Amino acid sequence: MDTQDTLVRLRDVLESSSTQVVDWTTLSAGTTVESLGFDSLSILDVLYGIEQEFGIELDAGDVMDLKTVGDLMDVMVARAA
Amino acid sequence: MRHFIEYLLLRFVLLWVDILPLSAAVWLVARLAGLAFALGGERRAVAIDNILRSGIETERRDAIRLARGSARNFLISIVETLKAKRLLAGERWRESVVFRIPPAVQAVLDDPDKGLLLAGGHLGNWEIAAQALSRLKPLTAAARKVSNPWVERLLQRRKPSRNFRLVPEWFGAPTRFTDALKAGGTVAMLIDLDARGEGVKFDFFGRPAATHVTVPMLHLVTKAPLSFVTSRRLGAGRFEIELSELIEHPPTGDKEADVRAILGRLNAELETAVRAEPDQYLWAHSRWKYGTWEPPPGFVPVSGRLG
């Protein structure tokens, strides 16, 4: 998975699921998940979006304790392997 | 102080519920239901209005009769639920409950590694249905907590603990439901709660209602097979619980269309069941309260960002 391409595509998925007003242009691997405004139900939106965009099935347990967007990308890479 | 008084009142009611046999308790409650209905105030008005707007009845006097029957059913359901631990104890539940389950759904229930997602409505005795279904497969149900913590604790003590878990609503607990499905258990939710201005607007009996999207999203993400559960009272303490054929909708990439397709199937099942037993439906719930609500500029709903 090309990191920059993945980040751009993931940004679109996250933006469509977030409930907060966020400057998505500054999203990076170091961006904390907490700052993106996800609640318990929008996690399902994120999982739906990731599956549709990347063909990777994750479950809520995979993502609940992640700290950064980079952590999420690592989980996606591991699941895709 | 108010909470404590409510708690004492409930303890008094429970004393009589526990002393009287079920048939006597139901007889007594059925007689009191008329009085409760007459004093029902806003709830009475909501029920009558809901019935008329649904088209189930078109004459006011018929709507009043149906609303009274609905109130009676609800109060009987409360008594049955308070006696559920005894009613469904051990193998006694087989005398109280008749299951109608399609073979494909039974296969999922019989598979300890396969989770099952169940959606239902406020029809018959939904509490008994959930507890009875937990006899077939461990069941986790979403429930709204009662606002009175004393009453909540008292009611929790009367729920069966084996194979049956209540999780307060959805928010803050997504993994409790996804983990339950992953572990091969059943997750049950009611789909006809007013989503309080969140969720999506979806027609129920032809009128837009704010509808939670939790069940469709759980199905789309976990791929757990989905079935609609209908509970009907056959008599005091006797129930028929019917599960629909499996609903399996693979995600298409169009989240809104996927959610609406699943809600359409579930709502159709519920409407059919309600038309068959309208007096067993909880009409006093403000189902359409936010159906015509429009979000103010800049509003971002907590859930259901489907436009």
HADDOCK unambig.tbl for C-alpha pairs under 7 A between the chains (distance, minus, plus):
assign (segid A and resid 19 and name CA) (segid B and resid 300 and name CA) 6.06 0.50 0.50
assign (segid A and resid 19 and name CA) (segid B and resid 302 and name CA) 6.48 0.50 0.50
assign (segid A and resid 40 and name CA) (segid B and resid 171 and name CA) 5.57 0.50 0.50
assign (segid A and resid 40 and name CA) (segid B and resid 172 and name CA) 5.21 0.50 0.50
assign (segid A and resid 40 and name CA) (segid B and resid 173 and name CA) 6.55 0.50 0.50
assign (segid A and resid 40 and name CA) (segid B and resid 174 and name CA) 5.65 0.50 0.50
assign (segid A and resid 41 and name CA) (segid B and resid 171 and name CA) 6.84 0.50 0.50
assign (segid A and resid 41 and name CA) (segid B and resid 174 and name CA) 6.86 0.50 0.50
assign (segid A and resid 41 and name CA) (segid B and resid 303 and name CA) 6.09 0.50 0.50
assign (segid A and resid 42 and name CA) (segid B and resid 303 and name CA) 6.47 0.50 0.50
assign (segid A and resid 44 and name CA) (segid B and resid 217 and name CA) 6.41 0.50 0.50
assign (segid A and resid 44 and name CA) (segid B and resid 221 and name CA) 6.62 0.50 0.50
assign (segid A and resid 47 and name CA) (segid B and resid 221 and name CA) 6.57 0.50 0.50
assign (segid A and resid 48 and name CA) (segid B and resid 221 and name CA) 5.74 0.50 0.50
assign (segid A and resid 52 and name CA) (segid B and resid 253 and name CA) 5.65 0.50 0.50
assign (segid A and resid 60 and name CA) (segid B and resid 174 and name CA) 6.79 0.50 0.50
assign (segid A and resid 60 and name CA) (segid B and resid 175 and name CA) 5.68 0.50 0.50
assign (segid A and resid 60 and name CA) (segid B and resid 178 and name CA) 6.68 0.50 0.50
assign (segid A and resid 61 and name CA) (segid B and resid 175 and name CA) 5.85 0.50 0.50
